[in-house]
């Protein structure tokens, strides 16, 4: 019995140690919140199955031009004409967005559709320039104008052009989140823009030998012009988000852009139409500030350019040349700068 106290003490110590180990194991198995590497910054965005929708209203100011240049040449001479139509004014815009909730990998689909329309016509200046060289300038009528040779621009005119604009766009993007607060989205889309002009009150001047017979003023309607551009494009958009503020940059390119135009020269009773194909691209920057959980203000600047080439078909429908027709090479270019201020509301 004299060994019991020592044995009993050893057993008590062993039991206490075992109880402590069991208690520590049980504590380690209890939930203690996510590990640091599982935590993500709060974004205020829902996750899991489902969709969010957003509606935006905007005011946009545009600038730039849409231009067509026709030319023909051979061994005896050349003729070239350029008409530069202004892009300018204030447009009203609407945009709708449908976005899926982010999945477990922080990815989501985004679908957008937008429209911009000029509620009233805006006035600018149409600039029309002509260059003639060789026999078309010096040969006697009816083969030429019978003038002395003149280098450089021969005829120039300016007219008042009233613009009505319509821009439609639809796109789809698949947004990734490579790192917290940074989003990258490959995208595809289609763009359609139409510019319609009512042109009036022309003032024309001829240079050198053209001054006497090609200078003057005509008041009233001069011509009606309409051009439509289309592009199917692919590109990418990046977004950097910090709290309530975010900044975006995007770029897209279209290798299959096209354009159609219709020019009714009322003074000359001549109708010209063009089908052309080529390329287009856009670059843009934006900033967004969240006003709360549902509303935000956004500012965007963008530049869209088209460059297409084709053939213009010309036909005189009245006057002494009625019935005459022909074709000539045509290049169409357009550059549209847009500054847009948007109010967005999540539905």
C-alpha positions in Angstrom: 0.0 0.0 0.0 3.0 2.3 0.4 3.3 2.5 -3.4 -0.3 3.7 -4.0 0.2 7.4 -3.4 3.0 7.5 -6.0 1.0 5.3 -8.4 -2.1 7.3 -7.7 -0.3 10.6 -8.3 1.0 9.3 -11.6 -2.5 8.1 -12.7 -4.0 11.5 -11.7 -1.3 13.3 -13.7 -1.9 11.1 -16.7 -5.7 11.6 -16.5 -5.3 15.3 -16.3 -3.0 15.3 -19.3 -5.4 13.2 -21.4 -8.3 15.5 -20.4 -6.3 18.5 -21.5 -5.4 16.9 -24.8 -9.0 16.0 -25.5 -10.2 19.5 -24.6 -7.6 21.0 -26.9 -8.5 18.8 -29.8 -12.2 19.6 -29.4 -11.4 23.3 -29.3 -9.4 23.0 -32.5 -12.3 21.3 -34.3 -14.8 24.1 -33.4 -15.6 26.6 -36.2 -13.6 29.8 -35.8 -14.6 31.8 -39.0 -12.9 31.7 -42.4 -9.2 31.5 -42.7 -7.4 34.6 -43.8 -6.8 33.3 -47.3 -10.6 32.6 -47.7 -11.6 36.2 -46.8 -12.5 38.6 -49.7 -13.2 42.3 -49.6 -16.8 43.3 -49.4 -18.1 44.5 -52.8 -21.8 45.0 -52.1 -22.5 42.6 -55.0 -24.7 39.5 -54.6 -23.2 36.2 -55.5 -24.6 32.8 -56.6 -27.5 32.2 -59.0 -29.5 35.2 -60.2 -29.4 38.4 -62.3 -29.1 42.1 -61.6 -30.5 44.8 -64.0 -29.5 48.4 -64.3 -31.1 51.3 -66.3 -29.1 54.4 -67.2 -30.1 57.8 -68.6 -27.4 60.1 -70.1 -26.6 63.3 -71.9 -23.9 63.2 -74.5 -22.0 65.8 -76.5 -20.5 64.7 -79.8 -17.9 66.2 -82.1 -16.0 65.1 -85.3 -16.9 64.5 -88.9 -18.1 62.1 -91.5 -16.4 62.5 -94.9 -16.5 61.0 -98.3 -13.8 61.5 -101.0 -14.3 60.4 -104.6 -11.6 60.3 -107.2 -10.7 59.0 -110.6 -7.6 59.4 -112.8 -5.9 58.1 -115.9 -3.0 59.1 -118.2 -4.8 62.3 -119.3 -5.8 63.8 -115.9 -7.6 63.4 -112.7 -10.7 64.6 -110.7 -11.1 64.5 -107.0 -13.9 65.8 -104.7 -14.2 65.8 -100.9 -17.3 66.5 -98.8 -16.7 66.8 -95.0 -19.9 66.8 -93.0 -19.8 68.0 -89.3 -20.6 65.9 -86.3 -21.7 68.0 -83.3 -24.5 68.6 -80.9 -26.1 67.2 -77.8 -27.7 63.7 -77.8 -30.0 61.9 -75.3 -29.1 58.4 -74.4 -30.6 55.3 -72.6 -28.8 52.1 -71.6 -30.0 48.8 -70.1 -27.7 46.3 -68.5 -28.4 42.7 -67.4 -25.6 41.1 -65.3 -25.4 37.6 -63.7 -24.4 37.3 -60.1 -20.7 36.4 -59.6 -19.9 32.7 -59.3 -17.6 31.1 -56.8 -14.6 32.2 -59.0 -15.9 35.8 -59.1 -16.9 35.7 -62.8 -20.1 36.9 -64.4 -21.8 37.6 -67.7 -22.8 41.2 -68.7 -25.3 42.1 -71.5 -25.8 45.7 -72.5 -27.9 47.6 -75.1 -27.9 51.4 -75.6 -29.3 54.1 -77.9 -28.3 57.7 -78.5 -30.6 60.1 -80.4 -30.4 63.8 -81.2 -33.8 65.2 -80.0 -33.3 68.3 -82.3 -31.2 69.0 -85.3 -27.8 70.6 -84.7 -26.3 73.0 -87.3 -22.7 72.9 -88.5 -20.7 73.6 -91.7 -20.4 71.3 -94.7 -17.0 71.8 -96.5 -16.8 70.8 -100.1 -13.5 70.8 -102.0 -12.7 70.0 -105.7 -9.4 69.3 -107.5 -9.2 69.0 -111.3 -6.1 68.4 -113.4 -5.2 67.5 -116.9 -7.5 67.2 -119.8 -10.7 67.5 -117.7 -9.5 71.0 -116.8 -7.9 72.2 -120.1 -9.7 70.3 -123.0 -12.4 72.2 -124.8 -16.0 71.4 -124.1 -17.6 68.9 -124.0 -14.5 66.9 -123.1 -13.2 69.4 -120.5 -13.7 72.9 -119.1 -11.4 74.7 -121.5 -9.5 76.5 -118.7 -5.8 77.2 -118.2 -4.0 74.8 -115.9 -4.3 75.6 -112.2 -2.4 73.8 -109.5 -3.9 73.0 -106.1 -7.5 73.3 -105.0 -9.8 74.6 -107.7 -13.3 75.0 -106.1 -14.3 75.3 -102.4 -17.8 75.8 -100.8 -19.4 76.0 -97.4 -23.0 75.3 -96.5 -25.1 75.0 -93.4 -25.8 71.4 -92.5 -28.5 70.4 -90.0 -27.6 67.0 -88.4 -29.9 64.3 -87.0 -28.0 61.4 -85.4 -28.9 57.9 -84.2 -26.4 55.5 -82.5 -27.4 52.0 -81.4 -25.1 49.4 -79.7 -25.4 46.0 -78.2 -22.7 43.9 -76.5 -21.9 40.9 -74.3 -18.9 40.6 -71.9 -17.6 37.9 -69.7 -16.0 39.6 -66.6 -13.2 38.1 -64.7 -11.6 39.2 -61.4 -7.8 38.4 -61.6 -7.3 40.2 -58.3 -9.5 41.8 -55.7 -10.8 45.1 -57.0 -9.6 44.6 -60.6 -12.0 43.3 -63.3 -11.1 42.3 -66.9 -13.8 41.5 -69.4 -13.4 40.2 -73.0 -16.3 41.5 -75.0 -18.1 41.3 -78.4 -20.7 43.7 -79.8 -22.4 45.4 -82.8 -22.5 49.1 -83.5 -24.8 51.0 -85.8 -24.7 54.8 -86.3 -26.7 56.9 -88.8 -26.2 60.6 -89.6 -28.7 62.5 -91.7 -28.2 66.0 -93.1 -30.4 68.7 -94.5 -27.9 71.1 -96.3 -28.8 74.7 -97.3 -27.4 78.1 -98.2 -24.2 77.4 -100.1 -21.4 79.9 -100.6 -18.9 78.8 -103.3 -15.6 80.3 -104.5 -13.4 79.4 -107.5 -9.7 79.9 -107.5 -7.6 81.2 -110.4 -9.3 80.5 -113.7 -12.3 79.0 -111.9 -13.1 82.3 -110.1 -15.3 83.8 -112.8 -17.5 80.8 -113.6 -17.6 79.0 -110.3 -18.1 81.6 -107.6 -21.5 82.5 -106.2 -24.2 81.9 -103.5 -27.4 79.9 -103.6 -29.9 80.2 -100.8 -32.3 77.4 -99.9 -32.0 73.6 -100.0 -28.8 72.4 -101.6 -28.6 68.6 -100.9 -29.8 65.8 -98.6 -27.3 63.4 -97.3 -27.5 60.2 -95.2 -24.8 57.8 -94.2 -25.0 54.6 -92.0 -22.0 52.8 -90.5 -22.0 49.3 -89.1 -19.4 47.3 -87.2 -19.2 43.9 -85.5 -16.3 44.1 -83.1 -14.3 42.3 -80.4 -12.3 43.9 -77.6 -11.7 44.1 -73.9 -12.5 46.3 -70.9 -10.6 46.8 -67.7 -12.0 48.2 -64.4 -10.2 49.2 -61.2 -12.5 49.5 -58.2 -11.6 51.2 -54.9 -14.5 51.6 -52.5 -17.3 53.7 -54.1 -15.0 54.8 -57.0 -14.1 52.9 -60.1 -12.3 53.7 -63.3 -12.6 51.9 -66.6 -10.7 51.7 -69.9 -11.8 49.8 -73.1 -10.7 49.1 -76.6 -12.3 47.3 -79.5 -11.6 46.6 -83.1 -13.7 45.6 -86.1 -12.2 44.0 -89.3 -15.6 43.8 -90.9 -17.0 47.4 -90.8 -19.3 48.7 -93.6 -21.0 51.9 -94.7 -23.8 53.0 -97.0 -24.5 56.6 -98.1 -27.0 58.5 -100.2 -26.2 62.0 -101.6 -29.0 63.9 -103.4 -27.5 67.0 -105.0 -30.7 68.9 -105.6 -29.0 71.8 -107.4 -27.4 69.4 -110.0 -30.3 66.9 -110.0 -27.8 64.1 -109.3 -28.2 61.1 -106.9 -25.1 59.3 -105.7 -25.0 56.1 -103.6 -22.1 54.1 -102.1 -21.5 50.7 -100.6 -18.2 50.4 -98.8 -16.3 48.0 -96.5 -13.3 48.4 -94.2 -12.4 48.6 -90.5 -13.4 50.5 -87.3 -12.1 50.9 -83.8 -13.0 52.5 -80.5 -11.1 53.6 -77.4 -12.7 54.9 -74.2 -12.1 55.9 -70.6 -14.7 56.2 -67.8 -15.1 56.9 -64.1 -18.0 55.9 -61.8 -19.0 57.0 -58.3 -21.5 55.1 -56.3 -24.1 57.3 -54.6 -25.5 54.4 -52.6 -26.4 50.8 -53.1 -28.6 51.5 -56.1 -27.5 54.7 -57.8 -24.3 56.0 -59.4 -22.9 58.8 -61.5 -20.7 58.1 -64.4 -18.6 60.1 -66.9 -17.2 58.6 -70.2 -15.1 59.8 -73.1 -14.7 57.8 -76.3 -13.4 58.0 -79.8 -14.9 55.9 -82.6 -13.3 55.8 -86.1 -14.4 54.2 -89.4 -12.4 53.8 -92.6 -14.1 52.1 -95.5 -13.7 52.1 -99.3 -16.1 51.2 -102.1 -17.7 52.4 -105.4 -20.1 55.4 -105.8 -22.8 55.1 -108.4 -24.0 58.4 -109.8 -27.1 59.2 -111.8 -28.6 62.4 -113.1 -32.4 62.2 -112.7 -33.4 65.6 -114.2 -32.0 68.5 -116.2 -29.9 68.5 -119.4 -27.9 65.4 -118.2 -30.9 63.3 -117.2 -30.3 59.6 -117.8 -26.5 59.9 -117.6 -24.8 57.6 -115.0 -21.4 56.3 -114.0 -19.3 55.0 -111.2 -16.2 56.4 -109.3 -14.1 55.2 -106.4 -15.1 56.4 -103.0 -13.5 56.5 -99.5 -15.6 57.1 -96.4 -14.1 58.1 -93.1 -15.7 59.0 -89.8 -14.4 60.2 -86.5 -16.8 60.7 -83.5 -15.7 62.0 -80.1 -18.3 61.6 -77.3 -18.4 63.0 -73.8 -21.2 61.4 -71.8 -22.6 62.0 -68.3 -24.8 59.2 -66.9 -27.0 58.5 -64.0 -27.4 54.8 -63.4 -30.0 53.0 -61.2 -29.9 49.4 -60.2 -33.4 47.9 -60.4 
